[in-house]
Amino acid sequence: MSEIRALLKKALPEADERALERFEIYQRLLGEWNERMNLTAITDPEEVAQKHFADSLAALPYLKAGMKVIDVGTGAGFPGVPLLIMEPKLELTLADSLQKRLTFLEALLRELDLKATLVHGRAEDLGQNRLYREKFDAAVSRAVANLPVLLELTTPFVRVGGTAIAYKGDGAEELKNAKSAAFLLHVKLRMEELNSPLGKRCLVLAEKTEPTPKAYPRKAGTPNKRPL
C-alpha cells in the first residue's frame, strides 16, 4: 500500500477501495494542477486527506442517492466532489465564478469517471436564473462567507422543504447574527456539532419553509457589502 493510500485510509475509514482509489487520483491531480494555478494553500498529503477530503464528508449523512445537490463556490471541488466520490448517484452541480477552476474540475471528473454538471457564474446571478433557482434538494458550501451572506447566496437554489448546508468552525456566534437573514429568506436554522480532529467544527442546516422572495439574492457584491 502506498504512503498516500495509507494516509487516506486512516482519514477516511468509511471509504471502500474504489473510493480510496478516486481520492488518491484527486490528491495527485490537485497537486499537479496547483503548481500551475492557485487551487489550495493546503498541500501536505495528510492535511489534504483530513482538512479537505474528510471534512467535506460531514454533510454525507444528510444526502441520499438521487438527490439534486449544488455546491456553491466549489473552488477545487470541496465539498461536492468528495461527497460524489462517496455517493456517486448524487445529481451534483458544481458552481464557481472562475472558469479555470471549472477547467480543473472537468479534467478531474474525467479521471475519476464521475459525472457532475459544471456551471460558471456568481451565486448572485445564478440564484436569479430560472434554470437553477429552487431546483435543488440541497445546497452545500464550505469556506465561502459569513452565515448571513451565505444564506442569501445558497438558499435561493433550494426548493421548499430542501436544505442549505453550511460548513463552519464555531457556528454559535454566526447563528445569532443570521436570525434576520433567516427570517427574510424563509429558512429555519439548526446547528449540528461535529466530532472532528480539526477542532471546533459544525454544520449549519437551513431548511427552507417558503419560496425565496424575488428580491434575493441581490445583485453581485451587495450581499457581502450589506449583509441581511
N, C-alpha and C positions, 0 to 999 in steps of 0.2 A: 504494500500500500504506500502511495506517495505521501510525502510530508503534508502537502496541501490537502489531500483526501482525508488524512488523519485529523487535521485541524477542523475540516468541515464536518466530519462525523461526530466530533466532540461538541461542536457548536450547534449542530442540527441533528440531535438524536432521533427525531421523528422522521427524518428523510430516508427513503429507500435508496437502493443502489442507482436506479435511473435518475432520481432527483439529485443525488450526490454528484453523479457524472455531469449533470447540467450545471450545477453550482460550480464545479471545477472549471468548466468551459467559460462560465460567466466571469469567474475570477481572472482567468487568463486574458480574456478579451478586454476586460476592464483595465487591466494593467497595460496592455498593448496600446489601446486607444488613448489612455490617459497620458501617454507620452506625447501625443500629438494635439490633444485638446484637454481642457480642464474639466474633467468629469467628476473627480472626487479628490479631496485632500487626504482621505484615508487610504493608504496604500499597503500597509503591513498586512500580510495574509491573514493572520489571526484576528486582527481588528476588522478587516473586511468581513470575515466569516461571522463575527459576533455583532458588530455595530451596524452593518448593512444587511446581511442576509438574515440572521436570527431575529434581529429587531424588527425587520419588515414582516415577519410571520405572525406578529402579535394579533393582527386582525383576522387571521385564518379561521378561528372558531366562529366568527360572525358571517362567514361567507360559505356558500354552498355551490355545488356543480350547477351550471346553467344560469347562475345569476349574472346580470349585466352590471359590470363594475367599471368605473372610470377612475384612473389615477391622475389627479390634478397637480400639475407641476412635477411630473415624474422624474425629471433630471436624467440620471443614469439608469433609471428603471426602478427606483425604490419608492414605495414598497411593491409596486404592481408586478414586476417580473418574478421576484421570489414567491409571491403568492400564486402566480400562474404555474410556476415550476411544481409547487406542492399540490395545486388543484388545476390541472390543465383544461378542465371543462368549464372554467370561468369564461364568460364573454367579456373580455378585457379591452378597454380603450386606454391608451397611454397618450396623455395630452401634455404638450410643453410649448413654450414660447420660442425656443431656439431650435432651428432646423437641424443644426449639426448634432444635437443630442438625439434627435429622431433618426438621423442617418446611422448613428451608432446602434440605436435600438433595433433598427431594421436588420442590420448585419447580425446583431446578437440573436434575435428571434430566429433568423435563418439557420444559424449554427446550432441553436437549441432545438430546432424542429418544433417550434411552438408558434401559435397564431394569436395575434392581437391587432387591433386597429390603431394606427398611429395618426394623431391629429395635431397639426401645427396651429398655434394661436394662443392668445392670452385668455385666461379664465374669464375675465370680464366680458370679452367678446363672445366666446364660445357659450357662455351661460345664457346669453340672449338669443342664441341661434336655435331655431326650432328643431334642427337635426339632433341637438344634444340636450336641450332644456327639458328637464323632468322625464328623461328617458332611461334612467338607471336605477337599479335596486340599491346600489351603494356607491358612494364616492369616497376614495381614500386619499389622504395627503400626509406628507411627512416632511418636516423641516421647511415649511413654506412661509408661514406668517403667524402672528399672534391670533388667538382664537376668534375675537370679534371680526377680524379681517377674513380669516379662513372660512368662517361660516358663510359670509357673503359670497366668497369665491366658489364654494363647493355645494352648498345646499340647493342652488337653482338647478343643478344637474339631476337631482334625486327626485323620484316620483313620490307622491304622497304615500306614506307608510314605509318608505325607504329610509336609509340611514347614511349620514355623512360621518366618516370615522377619521378623527384627527389623532396623530401620534404626538404625544407630548412628554415632557420631563415631569416636573411637578405641576400638575394642571389645576390645582385648587384655586390659586390666585386668578389664573386666566378664566376659570369657570365663573368666578364672581364678576369679573369685568365683562363677561359675554352675555349677561342677563338681558340687556337692552337689545342686542343683536338677535338673540334667540326669540324674543317677543316679536320683533319686527319681521323676522324671517319665518315665523310659524314653525319653530322646532322645539322639541323637548330634549333637554340635555341631561346626560348622566356620565359619570366618570368611572372607569374600571382601572384599578391599580394593577400593575404588572409585577410579577416576580422576576426581576431582571438583574443580571450581574453588572449591568451598566449603571446601577444606582436608581434614583427615583425615576420611574417611567410609568406612563399611564396612557390609556386611550380615552378620548372624549367622544362619546357617541351622541349624535344629534338626530333624533327621529323626527321626520317631517310629518306634521299633523294636518297641514293645509297647503294649497299651492303657494309658491313664492310670489309675492306681489310683483307686478310687472316692472316696477322701478329698480328691482335688484336682479343681477348685480349692476351697480352704477358704472359709468364709463371708465375705461382703463386708467389706473393710477389713483382714482378717487377713493376706493376702499382703504388704501394704505394712508392716504393723506388725511382722510376724515372717517376713522372707524365708527361704526354704528354704536 
